[in-house]
Amino acid sequence: MERAEENAGGGSILRQPPAVWATAGASVVAFMGIGLVDPILPSIAHGLDATPSQVSLLFTSYFLITAVAMLVTGFVSSRIGGRRTLLAGLALVVVFAALAGTSDSVGELVGFRAGWGLGNALFVSTSLAVIVGAAAGGSAAAILLYESALGLGMACGPLLGAVLGDASWRYPFFGTAALMAIGFLCIAVFLEEQPKPARRTSLLDPIRALGHGGLASAATAAFFYNYAFFTVLAFTPFVLNMTPYKSGAVFFAWGVLLAVFSVLVAPRLQRRFGSLTVLVGSLLLLAVDVVVLGYGDHTTAIVCTVLSGAFIGVNNTVFTELALGVSDAPRPVASAGYNFVRWFAAAAAPYFAPKIEEWSDVHMPFVVAGVAAVLGAVVVRVRRAALTHEARALAPKHATEDGVGVFAG
């Protein structure tokens, strides 16, 4: 893979110190938390006597806090260090995931999910930097290990939610809290403190970074893309209306495609066709996919849901590498500004999709998602001049130099 070639450190993904494995293992669980609630959304709605729009706020609160936290994570980690930031994030996830399992109302669950989002933001935004710093044999193996953890977590989150949620919708939350507690102990024991950055990050640095036209364009396009992405992730379970096991299987297959296309396929497409061409094409294909999902029969909806994972995997990789390479801002700062913008769409889609259905019909949320994906492609095409820096310099090294990866933040 190109990343390995460019970072030729000679390190094996399997020959890493315990600190790296501890952080990578906790990363798997952290990414599992994103899709964990997918298979049990209908069960939560039934158990708490809530509407789909109310239950979808689980995503809205989670990602709204995550977006705002992007302005804070660099500020915190540059002052207290990576290890303490990881432990603080894990501790918050343990507490709020466990509290989520005790909720007696959808309002309580939404609130606890917001606290979970803060903890996850602190952990995820710091974990790759820590893995790269502690890894043996160069950054190539560390990056591959992190991206593998990302894919495994995104694939297994719905599966864990299905297995535990089949007995009770509360169990996936308790299960996540237990796994993250184990991760907390492993990091506390095996990970030594990493060197602090030479320069402290201010709260406004990510906002200032968005003054760069290329980064602002990438963030704007990613905003529209993420609206389509999280319409699929948060609204489709209600449309499929399947048992937790069946829904978990669908989103497990979706996550496998996401991982494969993110780690293996996207770099090859970039080398052959160029990043901007790949991005525009993948966004347009995603738009077609979600519209067909919305208008197709049940089997077609399942196929399109799974297939969307391929386009989402490609988009995640290209968008993040583009955002990190297009400006001269330090990559952690650029990543924070970029993620600050795009996560607002991840918060908006789960809220608006059920509302749009209430105002119109079940097809319209997917039409809106398709239009959003097309708008993302239009922004990339129209702002191509502002993004031309990536045509010369975009390479996987941009995702590795400062410890920020494919799903950074």
Secondary structure, DSSP 8 states (H G I E B T S, - for coil): -HHHHHT-----TT---HHHHHHHHHHHHHHHHHHTTGGGHHHHHHHTT--HHHHTHHHHHHHHHHHHHHHHHHHHHHHH-HHHHHHHHHHHHHHHHHHHHT-SSHHHHHHHHHHHHHHHHHHHHHHHHHHHHH-SS-HHHHHHHHHHHHHHHHHHHHHHHHHHHTT-TTHHHHHHHHHHHHHHHHHHHH-------SS---TTHHHHHTTSHHHHHHHHHHHHHHHHHHHHHHHHHHHH---HHHHHHHHHHHHHHHHHIIIIIHHHHHHHH-HHHHHHHHHHHHHHHHHHHHHS-HHHHHHHHHHHHHHHHHHHHHHHHHHHHSSSS-HHHHHHHHHHHHHHHHHHHHHHHHHHHHHS-SSHHHHHHHHHHHHHHHHHHHTTTTTHHHHHH--GGGGTTTS--TT--
